Amino acid sequence: MGFYLGLLWAFLPWLIVFVLGVIASKLMTSARKRKGTAVIFGAAVQMLIPDPYAERTIEMMVVEKKQTKKQGEDRGKLTKKK
C-alpha cells in the first residue's frame, strides 16, 4: 500500500497539470464557439482575480477599433474617387 501511495504522490503534480490542460482545452473550444460557459468562467475569473490594467486595456482596444474603422472609411473614400 505504501508503494502505491508513494507512486500517487510522485505523479500527482503531472495529473494536476494534465487535468488543467484538459479543462483549458475545453474552455478554448467553448470560447471559439461563443458558448456561455466560457463567458461565465471569464467573468468569474475576472471577479476573483481582477486585472490591474483592465481599464487601460479596454481603452487601447477602443482606440484600436476607432483607428481600424477610420482606415476602412479612408480606403472606401479612395476607391470611390477613382
C-alpha positions in Angstrom: 0.0 0.0 0.0 2.9 2.4 0.8 4.3 1.8 -2.7 1.1 2.9 -4.4 0.7 5.9 -2.1 4.3 7.0 -2.9 3.6 6.5 -6.6 0.4 8.6 -6.3 2.3 11.4 -4.7 5.0 11.2 -7.4 2.5 11.5 -10.2 0.1 13.9 -8.6 1.6 17.1 -10.0 1.6 15.7 -13.5 -2.0 14.6 -13.1 -3.0 18.1 -12.0 -1.2 19.6 -15.0 -3.0 17.2 -17.3 -6.4 17.9 -15.8 -5.8 21.7 -16.0 -4.8 21.2 -19.7 -8.0 19.3 -20.5 -10.1 22.0 -18.8 -8.3 24.7 -20.7 -8.7 22.9 -24.0 -12.5 22.5 -23.3 -12.8 26.2 -22.4 -10.9 27.2 -25.6 -13.2 25.2 -27.8 -16.2 26.6 -25.9 -14.9 30.2 -26.4 -14.4 29.7 -30.1 -17.9 28.5 -30.5 -19.1 31.6 -28.4 -20.7 29.4 -25.7 -22.0 30.9 -22.5 -19.7 28.6 -20.4 -16.6 30.5 -21.4 -18.1 33.9 -20.9 -19.3 32.9 -17.4 -16.0 31.4 -16.5 -14.2 34.5 -17.7 -16.4 36.8 -15.7 -15.9 34.7 -12.6 -12.2 34.7 -13.0 -12.2 38.5 -13.6 -14.1 39.0 -10.4 -11.8 36.7 -8.4 -8.5 37.8 -9.9 -9.1 41.3 -11.4 -6.7 42.6 -14.0 -5.0 45.8 -12.6 -4.6 47.1 -16.1 -8.2 46.3 -17.3 -9.2 50.0 -17.9 -6.0 50.7 -19.8 -6.5 47.5 -21.9 -10.1 48.5 -22.7 -9.1 52.0 -23.7 -6.4 50.6 -26.0 -8.9 48.3 -27.7 -11.4 51.1 -28.2 -8.7 53.3 -29.8 -7.5 50.5 -32.0 -11.1 49.8 -33.2 -11.6 53.5 -34.0 -8.3 53.6 -36.0 -9.2 50.5 -38.0 -12.7 51.9 -38.7 -11.2 55.2 -39.8 -8.7 53.4 -42.1 -11.6 51.4 -43.6 -13.5 54.6 -44.2 -10.4 56.2 -45.8 -9.9 53.3 -48.1 -13.6 53.5 -49.1 -13.2 57.2 -50.0 -10.1 56.5 -52.1 -11.8 53.8 -54.1 -14.9 56.0 -54.7 -12.8 58.9 -56.1 -11.4 56.7 -58.9 
